[in-house]
Amino acid sequence: MKRVSLPILFLFFLACDNNTTNRNPYLQEINFRFDANLNLPLFNPLTNTGSAVLVTQDGVGTRGVFIINAGFNQFRAFEASCPNHAPNDCSTMTLNGQVATCSCEDYEYSLFTGQMLNRPDDGNRYYDMLEYRTSFGGNTVSVTN
């Protein structure tokens, strides 16, 4: 019995993980749900692949949410607050086509991938955009966290 329990115990310890995720310390992950009806004029650009909109409604993300049509009825949504510093007066990013720009440091992020496009090579840790879940049904894009 001891010969069987020792390998099982060993495998149990190997399976344990100490949660080594790299969570962004600047952005708080809040729960929300937002539905974008593509029939409305504000969200109608999302019917075209590569088009993006900024939603700044209260309760949607920390500083709002960027939604982009990634093609083939796939949508992506990202937090509008710059992920590389705490939310402040200049941290709400602006939409420039398919790029989000932070006015604090002029950091740029791709709305297709959420990755930082002009990452400084100074050895510091930089974060990509915080992504939210999306689903598409009928003519509505739902964004949730």
C-alpha positions in Angstrom: 0.0 0.0 0.0 2.9 2.4 0.8 4.4 1.8 -2.6 1.2 2.8 -4.3 0.5 5.9 -2.1 4.0 7.4 -2.4 3.9 7.8 -6.2 0.4 9.1 -6.0 1.4 11.7 -3.4 4.4 12.6 -5.5 2.2 13.2 -8.6 -0.2 15.3 -6.5 2.6 17.6 -5.5 3.8 17.9 -9.1 0.3 18.9 -10.2 0.1 21.8 -7.7 0.7 25.3 -9.1 1.3 28.5 -7.3 -0.6 30.7 -9.9 2.2 32.5 -11.7 -0.1 34.6 -13.9 1.2 38.1 -14.6 -1.9 40.2 -13.7 -1.7 43.9 -14.5 -1.3 45.8 -11.2 -2.6 49.0 -12.7 -6.0 47.9 -13.9 -8.8 46.6 -11.7 -10.9 43.9 -13.4 -14.5 44.8 -12.8 -17.6 42.8 -13.7 -19.9 44.3 -16.4 -21.9 43.3 -19.4 -22.5 45.6 -22.4 -24.5 44.8 -25.6 -23.7 46.8 -28.8 -26.6 46.7 -31.3 -25.0 47.0 -34.7 -28.2 48.5 -36.1 -27.6 51.7 -34.0 -25.6 54.5 -35.8 -22.9 54.5 -33.0 -22.1 50.8 -33.6 -22.9 50.5 -37.3 -19.2 50.9 -38.2 -18.6 47.5 -36.6 -20.4 45.9 -39.5 -17.1 46.4 -41.5 -14.0 44.3 -40.9 -11.2 46.4 -39.3 -13.6 49.1 -38.0 -13.5 50.0 -34.3 -15.5 52.0 -31.9 -14.9 53.4 -28.4 -17.6 52.9 -25.8 -17.4 55.3 -22.9 -20.6 54.6 -21.2 -20.5 54.5 -17.3 -20.0 51.1 -15.9 -18.4 49.7 -19.1 -14.8 48.9 -18.2 -12.7 51.2 -16.1 -12.4 54.0 -18.7 -14.4 52.5 -21.5 -14.0 49.7 -24.0 -12.7 49.5 -27.6 -14.5 47.1 -29.8 -13.1 46.0 -33.2 -14.5 43.8 -35.9 -11.6 41.3 -36.5 -13.4 39.7 -39.5 -15.5 36.6 -40.0 -18.0 37.6 -37.3 -15.2 37.7 -34.7 -15.0 40.7 -32.4 -12.4 41.7 -29.9 -12.8 44.2 -27.0 -10.1 45.9 -24.9 -10.0 48.2 -21.9 -9.7 51.9 -22.9 -7.4 52.8 -20.0 -3.7 52.6 -20.7 -2.4 49.3 -19.1 1.0 50.8 -18.2 0.0 53.2 -15.4 -2.8 53.7 -12.9 -5.9 55.4 -14.3 -5.5 59.2 -14.2 -6.5 62.3 -16.3 -4.6 61.3 -19.4 -4.9 57.5 -19.2 -8.0 57.1 -21.4 -6.7 56.1 -24.8 -7.9 57.6 -28.1 -8.9 55.7 -31.2 -6.7 56.2 -34.3 -8.1 53.8 -36.9 -7.0 50.3 -35.7 -4.6 51.7 -33.0 -5.3 52.9 -29.5 -3.0 55.7 -28.3 -2.2 56.7 -24.7 -1.7 60.5 -24.5 0.4 60.2 -21.3 3.4 58.6 -23.0 2.2 58.2 -26.6 2.2 54.4 -26.2 0.4 52.7 -29.1 -1.5 49.4 -29.0 -3.0 47.2 -31.8 -6.7 46.7 -31.5 -6.4 43.4 -33.4 -4.0 41.9 -30.9 -3.9 44.2 -27.9 -0.2 44.3 -28.0 2.0 47.3 -27.4 3.4 48.5 -30.7 6.1 50.8 -29.5 7.4 49.0 -26.5 10.5 50.8 -25.1 13.7 48.7 -24.9 14.6 49.8 -21.4 14.3 46.5 -19.5 11.1 47.5 -17.6 7.9 45.4 -17.6 5.2 46.7 -19.9 1.7 45.3 -20.2 -0.5 44.7 -23.2 -4.2 45.8 -23.3 -6.6 44.1 -21.0 -9.0 42.0 -23.1 -12.7 41.3 -22.4 -14.8 38.4 -23.6 -17.0 39.0 -26.6 -19.8 37.0 -28.3 -21.8 37.8 -31.4 -25.4 36.7 -32.1 -28.0 38.1 -34.3 -26.9 41.7 -34.8 -25.5 42.3 -31.3 -22.0 42.1 -29.9 -21.9 41.4 -26.2 -18.9 42.4 -24.1 -18.5 40.9 -20.7 -15.9 40.5 -17.9 
